[in-house]
Amino acid sequence: MPFAIQTYDKPNSASLRAEVRAVHIEYLKKHQHMLIAAGGLLNDDGSAGPGGILLVDTEDRAVAERFLADDPFTKAGLFEKTTVTRWRKAFFDGKCLL
């Protein structure tokens, strides 16, 4: 069962997010074989929001936690809070998996 990683940025950290974003994207590209999905949260007006969500395809919590720890956003100290939670695919890619 995969893991859902939710990240929440520290207040007033938009400039840090922008500064590290390109390296973060390269990290995700390098590890895209592990990703079911990933993306930033947005405000209702479409502007950059307060964090992101990553769905990591691994059965091992330690692998998911290491993936998060090695993320350039984590290393830069962007996050105020993160969660790593097992996630069940119930509906995926237009299909019911139950």
N, C-alpha and C positions, 0 to 999 in steps of 0.2 A: 504494500500500500504506500503510495507516495506521501510526501510531506508538503504542507503549505507553510511558507515562510511569509510572515507579514512584518514589514518594517515601518517604523514611525520616526520621522526626522525630528531632530532637536529644533526648538523654536528659533526663528530667524536664521535658518541655515541654507536658504536658497542659493546664496553665492557659493557656499562650499559644494552643494549638490552640482551646480553648474560647472564648477572648477574640476570636479572629479568624474563627471558623467562620461566623458569619452573613454577613460580607462575602465570604468565600470562596464560600459557596453562591450569593449574588447574582451573583458573577462567573461561576460555572458556568452559572447560568440565562441570563445575558446571552449566553453563548457556546454554549448547548446545541446549536445547529445544527452545531457542530464535534465534538460528543461522540458516540461510539458507546456508551460506558459510562463511568461514573466512580463511585468510592466509596472509603470508608475501609476500611483493614484492621482486623480485630477480633481480640481475644484469644479463646481458646476459650470463655470464660465470657460472651462477647457484649459485653464492655466495649470502649471505644475502644482501638484498637491503635496500632502504631508508625508509621503512614504511610498511603499510599493508592495507588490505581491509576487512571489515566485513559487511555482509549483515544481518541485524537484522529484524526479523519477528515481527513487531509491527505496529500498526496504530497510535501510540502516540509518537510524537517527544520527549516529556519529558522522556519517557521510554528509547528511543535510546540514548539521551544525558546522562541520568543517567548511562546507561550501559557503555558508554565510560568513564564517570567520575570515575566510580568504578574500571575500568580496572587497574591492577597493573602497566602496562606500563605508563598510565596517571599519577597515583599517584607517580611514581618514577621520573617524569619529563622528560621522554624520547622524547616527541613529540615537534617539533617546530611549527607544524600546524596540525589541524584536520578539516575535513568537515563532516557535517551530512546533507545528501540530500535524499529526497524521491526518491524511485526507482520503476519503473514499470517492472514487469516480462513480457517481450514480447516473448522471446524464453527461455525455461527453461526445463532442463532434456530431451533434444532432441525433445521437442514439441513446436509448435507455439501456443501461448496463445492469439493471437490477434483475 
